[in-house]
Amino acid sequence: ACRQGGAAPPGVGGVFGGLSAWEETGVAADGSLTFRANVAGGSADDGIFRAPAAGAIVPLLLAGDAVTTPGGGFFATFGFGVSVNDTGDTAFAPEVWREYHPDPSVFVLEDGVQREIVFYDDPLPEAPDFHFVGLGGNSPPVVDGSGRVAFAGVFDDVLHNQSFGAVVVHDGSGLSVLVKSGDPVPGVPGAVFTLFREVRIDEQGSIAINASTSQGAGIFLATRPAQIPALPAWTLLALAAALAAGAHLRRSA
């Protein structure tokens, strides 16, 4: 779909500078590929592009495009790559220029419509003294089939004296913490979470987390019990180790 030196789409011009090896791309159910790439010699030097299963690559967003959510500003860069759900909704973590410099944020693009999930310095509703300062780990935000968004974020207090990492979910009404650094690890007595590296979500909203703990690294699964619809969507999340703790939770050397 894209190669270094290949022509960027008409209207952008120039050539693709290639894809960063560590950045993620997304494939929708129709086979279309969504990716972030740099551009050399075009009207924009960075963008998110879509390559349909058959047809030409088209730009979805470019550096310099206006942010259409109430906070305004314009997109500066699109680091961390992208993720998509089956219908092609795209979650990404751009830097947005609103005042004096670009700041980190999380957005979703749904049928061309921008939805802002969180912006730098937004307070966390469950802990309003703590504010979003950027993504943690090395994966982009992820979005499920109903539009729920999850990501690993870092939150600081107002004086920047304390911080914690957390896996956070936005269910359409606001942010909520699924798990944060310092929380106990289910099934591993005495262990606590220390770092969240990657987050994945399926179409039904179950979340897989690649995390480090005080006793080693593991893969963990958060499931959302659909049989109790009367309760808030994320109230009864059960976090359980996807790997047997005794046999597979690797201890640090």
C-alpha positions as CSV (number, residue, x, y, z in Angstrom):
1,A,0.0,0.0,0.0
2,C,2.8,2.4,0.9
3,R,6.5,2.3,0.3
4,Q,9.3,4.7,1.0
5,G,9.7,6.9,-2.1
6,G,6.3,6.0,-3.4
7,A,4.1,8.8,-4.7
8,A,1.7,10.4,-2.1
9,P,-1.9,10.9,-3.1
10,P,-2.8,13.7,-5.5
11,G,-3.7,16.8,-3.6
12,V,-0.8,16.1,-1.1
13,G,2.0,15.6,-3.6
14,G,5.5,14.6,-2.8
15,V,6.6,11.1,-1.8
16,F,6.1,8.9,1.2
17,G,9.0,9.0,3.6
18,G,8.1,5.5,4.8
19,L,6.6,4.0,8.0
20,S,8.3,3.9,11.4
21,A,9.0,0.3,12.2
22,W,7.4,0.6,15.7
23,E,4.2,2.4,14.7
24,E,1.1,0.4,14.2
25,T,-1.3,0.2,11.3
26,G,-5.0,-1.0,11.3
27,V,-6.9,-3.2,8.9
28,A,-10.8,-3.0,8.8
29,A,-13.2,-5.8,7.9
30,D,-13.3,-4.7,4.3
31,G,-9.6,-5.1,3.9
32,S,-8.7,-1.4,3.9
33,L,-5.4,-0.5,5.6
34,T,-5.1,2.7,7.6
35,F,-1.6,4.0,8.5
36,R,0.4,7.0,9.5
37,A,3.3,8.1,7.2
38,N,5.7,11.0,6.7
39,V,5.7,12.9,3.4
40,A,8.6,14.6,1.7
41,G,8.0,17.5,-0.7
42,G,4.2,17.6,-0.3
43,S,1.7,20.0,1.0
44,A,1.9,18.4,4.4
45,D,4.8,16.5,6.0
46,D,2.8,14.0,8.1
47,G,-0.6,12.4,7.8
48,I,-3.0,9.5,8.3
49,F,-3.8,7.6,5.1
50,R,-6.2,4.9,4.0
51,A,-5.5,2.3,1.3
52,P,-8.7,0.5,0.3
53,A,-8.5,-3.2,-0.7
54,A,-8.8,-2.0,-4.3
55,G,-8.1,1.6,-5.3
56,A,-5.9,4.5,-4.6
57,I,-4.6,5.7,-1.2
58,V,-6.5,8.7,0.2
59,P,-5.5,11.0,3.1
60,L,-7.8,11.0,6.1
61,L,-6.0,13.8,8.1
62,L,-2.9,15.8,7.4
63,A,-0.6,17.9,9.6
64,G,-2.0,21.4,9.5
65,D,-5.7,20.3,9.2
66,A,-8.1,22.0,11.6
67,V,-9.3,20.3,14.7
68,T,-13.1,20.6,14.5
69,T,-13.9,19.7,18.1
70,P,-14.8,22.6,20.4
71,G,-11.2,23.1,21.6
72,G,-10.1,24.0,18.1
73,G,-6.5,24.2,17.0
74,F,-4.8,22.2,14.3
75,F,-3.0,18.8,14.0
76,A,0.7,19.0,14.3
77,T,1.9,15.3,14.2
78,F,0.4,11.8,14.4
79,G,2.8,9.8,16.5
80,F,2.2,6.3,17.9
81,G,0.5,5.1,14.7
82,V,-3.2,4.2,14.5
83,S,-5.7,1.4,15.4
84,V,-9.1,0.7,13.7
85,N,-12.2,-1.3,14.5
86,D,-14.0,-3.5,11.9
87,T,-15.9,-0.6,10.4
88,G,-12.7,1.5,10.0
89,D,-13.2,4.0,12.9
90,T,-9.7,5.2,13.6
91,A,-8.1,5.9,17.0
92,F,-4.9,7.9,17.1
93,A,-2.9,10.1,19.4
94,P,-1.9,13.3,17.7
95,E,-0.1,16.3,19.0
96,V,-2.5,19.3,18.6
97,W,-1.4,23.0,18.5
98,R,-3.8,25.2,20.5
99,E,-1.7,27.8,22.2
100,Y,2.1,28.0,22.5
101,H,3.2,24.5,21.4
102,P,1.7,21.1,20.3
103,D,0.3,19.0,23.1
104,P,-0.6,15.3,23.3
105,S,-4.2,14.2,22.9
106,V,-6.3,11.2,21.9
107,F,-8.9,11.3,19.1
108,V,-11.1,9.0,17.1
109,L,-12.1,9.6,13.5
110,E,-15.6,8.2,12.7
111,D,-16.8,8.5,9.1
112,G,-14.7,11.6,8.7
113,V,-16.0,13.2,12.0
114,Q,-13.5,14.0,14.7
115,R,-14.2,12.9,18.3
116,E,-11.9,14.2,21.0
117,I,-11.3,11.8,23.8
118,V,-8.8,13.7,26.0
119,F,-6.4,16.6,25.6
120,Y,-3.3,17.6,27.6
121,D,-4.1,18.8,31.1
122,D,-7.7,17.5,31.1
123,P,-8.5,16.3,34.6
124,L,-9.4,12.7,35.3
125,P,-13.0,12.6,36.6
126,E,-12.2,10.0,39.3
127,A,-9.2,11.9,40.5
128,P,-9.6,15.5,39.4
129,D,-6.3,16.6,41.0
130,F,-4.6,14.5,38.3
131,H,-4.4,15.6,34.7
132,F,-3.6,13.8,31.4
133,V,0.0,14.5,30.2
134,G,0.4,11.9,27.5
135,L,0.3,8.3,26.4
136,G,2.2,5.6,28.2
137,G,3.7,2.5,26.7
138,N,4.2,2.1,23.0
139,S,0.8,1.4,21.4
140,P,-1.8,3.8,20.0
141,P,-5.3,4.1,21.6
142,V,-7.7,1.4,20.5
143,V,-11.4,1.5,19.7
144,D,-14.1,-1.3,19.7
145,G,-17.2,-1.8,17.6
146,S,-19.4,0.4,19.8
147,G,-16.9,3.3,19.9
148,R,-15.4,2.6,23.3
149,V,-11.8,3.8,23.4
150,A,-9.0,2.5,25.7
151,F,-5.4,3.6,26.1
152,A,-2.5,3.6,28.4
153,G,-2.0,7.1,29.7
154,V,0.1,9.0,32.2
155,F,-1.5,11.4,34.7
156,D,0.3,14.1,36.9
157,D,-0.9,16.1,39.8
158,V,-1.3,19.8,39.3
159,L,2.2,20.5,40.7
160,H,3.8,17.7,38.7
161,N,5.1,16.1,41.9
162,Q,3.2,12.8,41.6
163,S,2.2,10.7,38.6
164,F,0.8,7.4,37.8
165,G,0.2,5.3,34.7
166,A,-3.2,3.8,34.0
167,V,-5.2,2.0,31.4
168,V,-8.2,4.3,30.8
169,V,-11.5,3.7,29.1
170,H,-13.8,6.3,27.4
171,D,-17.3,4.8,27.0
172,G,-18.8,7.9,25.3
173,S,-19.7,9.7,28.5
174,G,-16.2,10.2,30.0
175,L,-13.0,8.7,31.2
176,S,-12.7,5.9,33.8
177,V,-9.7,4.1,35.1
178,L,-9.6,0.4,34.4
179,V,-6.3,-0.3,36.3
180,K,-3.5,1.9,37.4
181,S,0.1,1.6,38.7
182,G,0.2,0.4,42.2
183,D,-3.0,-1.7,41.9
184,P,-2.7,-5.3,43.1
185,V,-2.2,-8.0,40.4
186,P,-5.1,-10.5,40.5
187,G,-3.9,-14.0,41.6
188,V,-0.4,-12.9,42.4
189,P,-0.2,-12.1,46.2
190,G,2.0,-9.1,46.9
191,A,2.4,-8.1,43.3
192,V,1.4,-4.7,42.0
193,F,1.2,-3.2,38.5
194,T,4.1,-0.9,37.6
195,L,3.9,-0.2,33.9
196,F,1.4,-0.6,31.0
197,R,3.1,-1.3,27.7
198,E,0.4,-2.2,25.2
199,V,-3.4,-2.2,25.1
200,R,-5.7,-4.2,22.7
201,I,-9.5,-4.3,22.4
202,D,-11.9,-6.6,20.5
203,E,-15.2,-5.6,18.9
204,Q,-17.1,-6.6,22.1
205,G,-15.0,-4.4,24.4
206,S,-12.7,-7.0,26.1
207,I,-9.3,-5.5,26.7
208,A,-5.9,-7.2,26.7
209,I,-3.1,-5.5,28.5
210,N,0.7,-6.1,28.3
211,A,1.9,-5.0,31.7
212,S,4.9,-5.0,33.9
213,T,4.4,-5.8,37.6
214,S,6.6,-5.8,40.7
215,Q,7.2,-9.5,40.1
216,G,7.6,-9.7,36.4
217,A,5.7,-9.1,33.1
218,G,2.4,-10.7,32.0
219,I,-0.6,-10.5,29.7
220,F,-3.9,-9.6,31.4
221,L,-7.4,-9.7,30.2
222,A,-10.2,-7.3,31.2
223,T,-13.7,-8.6,30.4
224,R,-17.0,-6.7,30.4
225,P,-19.9,-8.9,31.6
226,A,-22.7,-8.3,29.2
227,Q,-25.3,-10.3,31.2
228,I,-25.8,-7.4,33.6
229,P,-26.9,-4.5,31.3
230,A,-28.6,-2.5,34.1
231,L,-25.2,-1.6,35.6
232,P,-22.8,1.0,34.2
233,A,-20.9,-0.5,31.3
234,W,-17.5,-0.7,33.0
235,T,-18.5,-1.1,36.6
236,L,-18.0,-4.8,36.8
237,L,-14.8,-5.2,34.9
238,A,-13.0,-8.2,36.1
239,L,-9.2,-8.1,35.6
240,A,-7.7,-11.6,35.4
241,A,-4.3,-12.9,34.3
242,A,-4.6,-14.4,30.8
243,L,-1.5,-16.5,31.7
244,A,-1.3,-18.8,34.8
245,A,0.6,-16.6,37.3
246,G,2.7,-19.3,38.8
247,A,3.9,-20.8,35.5
248,H,4.0,-17.9,33.1
249,L,4.5,-14.6,35.0
250,R,8.2,-14.0,34.3
251,R,10.2,-12.7,37.2
252,S,12.7,-9.9,36.6
253,A,16.3,-11.0,36.7
